[in-house]
Amino acid sequence: MQTFTFRAEEDMEDVRIDKCLMLLMDSLSRTYIQKLIKDGLVLVGTSPVKANYKVRTDDLLQISVPDAVEPEILPEDIPLDILYEDSDLLVVNKPKGMVVHPAAGHYSGTLVNALLYYCHDSLSGINGIMRPGIVHRIDRDTTGSLLVCKNDFAHAHIAQQLKEHSITRRYRAIVHGVIKEDGGTVDAPIGRSSSDRKKMAVNDKNGKNAVTHYRVLERFRDYTYIECELETGRTHQIRVHMASIAHPLLGDEVYAPGRKGGAAFGKLTLQGQTLHAQILGFVHPRSGAYIETCAPLPDYFNRLLCILRN
């Protein structure tokens, strides 16, 4: 059990305690905070309060958060499309719809379940039992290259390259609208959306530096096929950046509201954003050699391009 204490400041005056604590502890959802309040784990001074209590300036707020109980993650015989492998790491071509690591509601069928079966005990442990081998991630509906580390030595070296932004990551995407210029750069900080905590957004106040370079590969009547190269690697970076310049990704059900999300193109029905992590390049942690892998476009992506060309 961890206990956190805050002194309410003047700008918190007359704000509901559940909302106030959500702002103070952005890792916790409002629903979870309300559960803690119901369980008597939120105090003002020495007294438990209800969720509708309105904070007063200088209130001493105390919230106790129970230790997380991590479920057992089991190996599962799920086929893997491996683009590169040696004794230190492997690069996997992740299919659409596969969650990378277990989380609430997704404790099976994830890439981690598949890796535990394929690699047995040969996975790095730096990120804990829920994310063995996982040094970076891509979204459930994004396909393509994902680097997995088999030991902590490799993990530490790859994590440093990610921190230094020296890993090559080039994506293919189809976006709404016709981009007139042949390329460009979106340099805009990304952080949690102030209006919807489940979404990311360009956030000048609380966002982290984020840079995406893009170039046009092909133009269609209502869409543009582009390549994006990440200079940084923020959550949903390409999806947020392209939406911020009025060219959200085709099929993106989060950042392209009101657009054709799961719309059918002929007999092809989209499932989530049209985004593919194609090129992944890095310096091998042991040999020092530069290695670059290329994940072929998935079938649905090629079929969609054919439909748009016709």
C-alpha positions in Angstrom: 0.0 0.0 0.0 1.4 3.4 -1.0 0.1 6.6 0.7 0.3 10.0 -1.0 -0.3 13.3 0.8 -1.1 16.7 -0.8 -1.9 20.1 0.6 -4.8 21.7 -1.4 -3.8 25.0 -3.0 -5.9 28.0 -3.6 -6.9 27.0 -7.2 -8.4 23.8 -5.9 -10.9 25.6 -3.8 -14.5 24.2 -4.3 -13.3 21.4 -6.7 -14.7 17.9 -6.1 -12.2 15.8 -4.4 -12.3 13.0 -7.0 -11.6 15.5 -9.8 -8.9 17.2 -7.7 -7.1 13.9 -7.0 -7.3 12.9 -10.7 -5.5 16.1 -11.6 -2.9 15.5 -8.9 -2.4 11.9 -9.8 -2.8 11.6 -13.6 -1.9 7.9 -13.5 -5.2 7.1 -11.8 -8.6 7.3 -13.5 -11.5 9.1 -11.9 -13.4 5.8 -11.6 -10.6 4.2 -9.7 -10.2 7.2 -7.4 -14.0 7.0 -6.7 -13.5 3.3 -5.8 -10.7 4.3 -3.3 -13.0 6.9 -1.8 -15.8 4.3 -1.4 -13.3 2.0 0.2 -12.4 4.6 2.8 -8.9 5.1 1.4 -9.1 8.9 0.8 -9.0 11.2 3.8 -9.2 14.9 4.4 -7.2 15.4 7.6 -8.0 12.2 9.5 -11.5 11.6 8.2 -12.7 9.6 5.2 -14.8 11.6 2.7 -17.3 11.1 -0.1 -16.6 11.6 -3.8 -18.8 14.8 -3.8 -16.7 16.5 -1.1 -15.5 19.9 -2.3 -11.9 20.7 -1.4 -11.0 23.8 0.6 -7.7 25.7 0.4 -5.1 24.1 2.8 -7.0 20.8 3.2 -4.6 18.0 3.8 -5.5 15.3 1.3 -4.4 11.7 1.8 -4.9 8.9 -0.7 -3.8 5.3 -0.1 -3.3 3.1 -3.2 -3.2 -0.7 -2.8 -0.3 -2.5 -4.4 -1.1 -3.9 -7.8 -1.6 -7.6 -8.0 -0.1 -8.8 -11.3 -1.8 -11.8 -12.8 0.2 -14.7 -14.1 1.0 -14.3 -17.8 0.9 -17.7 -19.5 2.8 -18.8 -22.7 0.6 -19.3 -25.7 1.5 -21.1 -29.0 0.7 -18.1 -31.3 2.6 -18.0 -34.6 5.2 -15.2 -34.9 6.4 -13.6 -38.2 10.1 -13.1 -37.3 12.0 -10.6 -39.5 15.4 -11.0 -37.7 16.7 -13.0 -34.8 20.0 -13.7 -32.9 20.9 -14.6 -29.4 20.3 -11.0 -28.1 17.2 -9.9 -29.8 14.5 -10.4 -32.5 12.4 -8.2 -34.7 8.7 -9.3 -35.0 6.2 -8.3 -37.7 3.2 -7.7 -35.5 -0.2 -8.3 -37.1 -3.2 -6.0 -36.9 -5.4 -6.5 -33.8 -2.6 -8.0 -31.5 -2.0 -6.2 -28.2 1.7 -6.0 -27.4 1.7 -6.6 -23.7 -1.0 -7.7 -21.2 -3.2 -5.1 -19.5 -6.7 -5.0 -18.0 -9.0 -6.9 -20.3 -6.1 -8.3 -22.4 -4.3 -11.0 -20.5 -4.1 -13.5 -23.3 -3.5 -13.4 -27.0 -0.9 -10.7 -26.7 2.6 -10.6 -28.2 4.0 -11.2 -24.8 2.0 -14.5 -24.5 3.5 -15.6 -27.8 7.0 -14.5 -26.9 6.9 -16.5 -23.6 6.1 -19.6 -25.6 8.7 -19.0 -28.3 11.6 -17.7 -26.2 10.8 -19.5 -22.9 13.0 -17.8 -20.3 15.2 -15.9 -22.8 13.6 -12.5 -22.5 14.8 -9.3 -20.7 13.3 -8.6 -17.4 13.9 -4.9 -17.0 10.3 -3.9 -17.6 8.9 -6.5 -15.2 6.8 -9.7 -15.6 4.0 -8.0 -17.6 6.4 -6.8 -20.3 9.3 -9.3 -20.7 11.5 -8.4 -23.6 9.4 -5.3 -24.5 11.5 -2.2 -25.0 9.1 -0.2 -27.1 5.5 -0.8 -28.4 3.1 -0.1 -31.3 -0.6 0.2 -31.0 -3.0 -2.8 -31.3 -4.2 -1.9 -34.8 -0.8 -0.8 -36.1 1.1 -3.5 -37.9 4.8 -4.0 -38.5 8.2 -4.1 -37.0 8.7 -4.4 -33.2 12.1 -5.0 -31.5 12.2 -7.5 -28.7 15.2 -8.0 -26.3 16.2 -11.4 -25.1 18.4 -10.2 -22.2 19.0 -7.1 -20.0 22.3 -6.3 -21.7 20.5 -5.9 -25.1 17.5 -4.1 -23.5 19.7 -1.5 -21.8 21.5 -0.7 -25.1 18.4 -0.5 -27.2 16.6 1.6 -24.5 19.5 4.1 -24.7 19.2 4.3 -28.5 15.5 5.0 -28.1 16.3 7.7 -25.6 18.8 9.3 -27.9 16.4 9.0 -30.9 19.0 7.2 -32.9 16.8 4.3 -34.0 15.4 4.5 -37.5 11.6 4.1 -37.5 9.8 4.7 -40.8 6.0 4.0 -41.2 3.6 3.8 -44.1 0.2 5.4 -43.7 -2.8 6.5 -45.6 -4.4 9.8 -44.5 -7.6 11.7 -45.2 -7.3 14.5 -47.7 -4.8 15.4 -50.3 -1.5 16.8 -49.0 -0.4 19.4 -51.5 3.3 19.7 -50.4 5.7 16.8 -51.1 6.7 16.6 -47.5 7.0 18.4 -44.2 7.7 18.2 -40.5 5.3 18.4 -37.5 7.1 19.6 -34.5 4.5 19.8 -31.7 4.6 18.6 -28.1 2.3 15.7 -27.2 0.7 15.0 -23.9 -2.5 13.7 -22.3 -5.6 15.4 -23.6 -7.1 17.8 -21.1 -10.7 16.9 -22.3 -10.3 13.1 -22.6 -7.7 11.3 -20.5 -7.9 8.2 -22.9 -6.6 10.3 -25.8 -3.3 12.1 -26.5 -3.2 15.6 -28.0 -0.9 18.4 -29.1 -0.3 19.9 -25.7 1.9 23.0 -25.5 1.5 23.3 -21.7 2.2 19.8 -20.5 3.3 17.9 -23.5 6.7 16.3 -24.3 8.8 17.2 -27.3 7.6 15.3 -30.4 8.8 15.5 -34.0 7.4 13.6 -37.1 8.8 14.0 -40.6 6.5 12.9 -43.5 6.7 12.7 -47.3 4.1 12.0 -49.9 4.4 8.7 -51.8 1.1 8.9 -53.8 -2.0 11.0 -54.0 -5.5 9.8 -54.6 -8.8 11.7 -55.0 -9.6 12.0 -51.3 -6.6 10.4 -49.6 -2.8 10.5 -49.5 -0.3 7.7 -49.1 2.7 8.8 -47.0 5.8 7.7 -45.3 6.4 9.0 -41.7 9.7 9.0 -39.9 9.8 9.3 -36.2 12.4 11.6 -34.6 10.8 11.0 -31.2 8.5 8.2 -30.0 5.5 9.5 -28.1 2.3 7.6 -27.6 0.1 7.8 -30.7 2.6 10.2 -32.2 1.9 9.8 -35.9 -1.9 9.6 -35.3 -1.9 12.8 -33.2 0.4 14.8 -35.4 -1.3 14.0 -38.7 -4.7 14.8 -37.1 -3.3 18.1 -35.9 -2.6 19.2 -39.5 -6.1 18.1 -40.6 -4.9 14.8 -42.2 -5.9 12.1 -39.7 -5.2 8.5 -40.5 -7.7 6.6 -42.5 -9.6 4.2 -40.2 -8.5 5.9 -37.0 -11.5 5.6 -34.8 -10.0 7.9 -32.1 -8.4 10.8 -33.9 -10.6 10.9 -37.0 -14.1 11.4 -35.5 -16.9 11.6 -38.1 -14.7 10.3 -40.9 -14.9 6.9 -42.6 -13.5 4.7 -39.8 -14.6 1.1 -40.2 -16.0 1.9 -43.6 -16.0 -0.7 -46.4 -13.9 -0.2 -49.5 -15.5 -2.7 -51.8 -15.3 -5.9 -49.8 -12.5 -4.6 -47.6 -13.5 -3.4 -44.2 -11.0 -1.4 -42.2 -10.2 -2.2 -38.6 -8.5 0.7 -36.9 -5.9 3.1 -38.3 -4.1 2.4 -41.6 -0.6 2.5 -40.2 2.4 0.1 -40.7 5.8 0.2 -39.1 7.8 -0.8 -42.1 11.5 0.1 -41.5 13.3 -0.5 -38.2 17.1 0.2 -38.0 19.4 0.1 -35.0 23.0 -0.5 -33.9 23.4 -4.1 -32.6 24.2 -3.9 -28.9 26.9 -6.5 -29.0 28.5 -6.3 -32.5 28.1 -2.6 -33.1 26.8 -3.3 -36.7 23.9 -1.4 -38.1 20.9 -3.6 -38.7 17.8 -2.6 -40.7 14.7 -4.7 -41.2 11.8 -4.2 -43.5 8.3 -5.5 -42.8 6.3 -6.0 -46.0 3.0 -4.2 -46.2 0.1 -6.4 -44.9 -2.4 -7.8 -47.4 -5.2 -5.4 -46.3 -2.9 -2.4 -46.9 -1.9 -3.6 -50.4 -5.6 -4.3 -51.3 -6.6 -0.8 -50.1 -3.9 0.8 -52.2 -5.2 -1.1 -55.3 -8.8 0.0 -54.5 -7.7 3.7 -54.2 -5.7 3.5 -57.4 -8.7 2.3 -59.3 
